[in-house]
Amino acid sequence: MQRRHLLALGLALPALSPASSRAAMPAGAPDADGITRTHALSLLGGPSLPADFRHWPWVNPDAPKGGEIALTALGSFDSFNGFILRGTPAVGLGNLYDTLLKESADEASTEYCHLAARIELPRDQQWVAFELRPEARWHDGRPVTAEDVVFTFTTLREKGRPTYRGYWADIAEVVAEGPRRVVYRFKTNENRELPLIVGQMPVLPKHFWEGRDFARPTLDPPLGSGPYRLDRFEAGRSLVYRRVEDYWARDLPTAKGTANFDLMRYEYFRDSTVALEAFKAGQIDFRTENIAKEWATAYDFPAVRRGLVKKDEIRHEIPTGMQSFALNLRRPIFQDARVRRALIEVFDFEWMNANLFYGSYARTASFFSNSDLASSGVPEGREREILETYRGRVPDALFTDPYRLPVTDGSGNNREGLRRALDLLRQGGWTVKDRKLVNAKGEPFAFEILLNGPSFERVALPYVEVLRRLGMEPRVRSVDPAQYQVRIDSFDYDMTVDGQGQSLSPGNEQRDYWSCARAQEPGSQNVSGICDPVIDELVEYVIAAPDRAELLARTRALDRVLLWGDFVVPQWHNRTFRIAYWDKFGRPARNPKYALALDSWWIEPTRAATVEQGRRDTRSQP
């Protein structure tokens, strides 16, 4: 299952029962015809909420509506079509659209009916059907129909980002069997997460897109059915979403207590430093902080000391994934595994954590870190059985040695790592001549680290200095988010910072991360360009896992092979949301496990008045 993830990657997973089934488990038993009709699906056992639940457990169902929240975005935008490769989409577009099912932020891999009033699932799981709610409406008043669902699926698969084609590869067809009934038929019944995957799809209005070229960026205000509509915008600089007062789903249990702000305003800034200053000045209301240094040093300003601005760290259980310096294997200099390992040997996490991050991070040592899906030690039991079938096609040491990342004393004097790296580079055909690392042709080891803005330079530049001690010629280039995305989509980089978000139930998204088919397809999430038949086979093996115990073994095997490939330089993770906000908000009594859930906050008028007076006082002072 795919999971949306923040720029601050690397968060943690809760322990899961190895006995839980991986099939899409509906709530309820099959009828005499073998079909289960249900309100929810889960990959990890039955859903916890009954069919008559009133609202999400973490929300305040009586939260007041009103007020405005001002948020930040970086770079600019030139399109309201976020489903295609072309253009730079505006932030917040997800607020415009509804999905057939809505994911619970408090349960792992569990979704409840939203646009759909009912789910039908046969015993053999060869198809899934959704009956749409008759009250579901687009913002222009027209009903949401099964034809809209078919149109969306067909259009996204044919003209959308390549991710959709890989994610939906095992769907044979989608058919409207009536105005409100839509059926997805599958190529296989071994891909157990397909019913939940199709439930995640945002549904688009067919009548709006007829006569428009879906493959082109557009600044035409889009039509949606969600809790917000686009109210106004200034291209590339700002946009405002307005709450739909007569939103058709406002009283559904999946929406009640959410979407409480009348207006959501996004202001674009050149970089995170400017955005932070705008927050301090009171131009922005809420901010998540992903830079450890800023969190430790930048939030001691008058509004904080006066109690007008609050800081908080919210613990969560979002899966970690892997944040790393990703090496582009499409470049010849990174195709030798010994060279890639050399780059890992000289990355001094311990020094960085002590000197740059204030000791706030943990090293990431697995592509499925902080979960029972992560490999560790040497392979045993069922995992070893799986890997034995690939003996001779994977490193022999994989069976006898744990995969280890280098550990330093944090002093910054990593002589042992430099020695190991030079030895590996010599084995890979690189030698130092006149203090420069060159190959047999005399070509220098030169490459560029591409960054999405300047905030990560403080990490990249110390790494560059160490690499130069090896005789390499690395350089750092920071570009704006729009240019960065264009270059990432076209694989125009040598090394970059990347992250693969993971969920509690890995599946179809692994194709887009690691497979040969995606390695050369522009816009895919296979940023490193990994192409290995063993990994391809293991990915399909993970997708077809019949139960939780088998999924654990297969995922650990995949994780181990990925690690031993040394495709990335692993970085770090933490387990909290770091947030700062002007104290104008009300919040639910608790936060869900797997999301920040800002959409369940609301404006407290008394607090908002105090904050506004405080802002005026601050502006009036010299």
Secondary structure, DSSP 8 states (H G I E B T S, - for coil): ------SS---------TT-B-S-EESS---TTSEEEESEEESSSS-SS-TT--S-TTS-TT-----EEEEEEES---BS-TTSSSS-B-TTGGGG--BSEEE-TTSTTEEEESSEEEEEEETT-SEEEEEE-TT-B-TTS-B--HHHHHHHHHHHHHHS-HHHHHHTTTEEEEEE-SSSEEEEEES-SS-TTHHHHHHT-B---HHHHTTS-TTS---S-----SSEEEEEEETTTEEEEEE-TT-TTTTSTTTTT----SEEEEEEESSHHHHHHHHHTTS-SEEE---HHHHHHS--SHHHHTTSEEEEEEE------EEEEEE-TTSGGG-SHHHHHHHHHT--HHHHHHHTSTT--EE--STT-SSTTS--SS--HHHHHHHHTTBTTB-GGGGTS--------SSS--HHHHHHHHHHHHHTT-EEETTEEE-TT--B-EEEEEEESGGGHHHHHHHHHHHHHTT-EEEEEEE-HHHHHHHHHTT--SEEEEEE---SS--THHHHHH-HHHHTSTT-S-TT----HHHHHHHHHHHT--BHHHHHHHHHHHHHHHHHTT-EEE-EE-SEEEEEEES-EE--SS--TT---GGG-EE-HHHHHHHHHHHHHHHH--
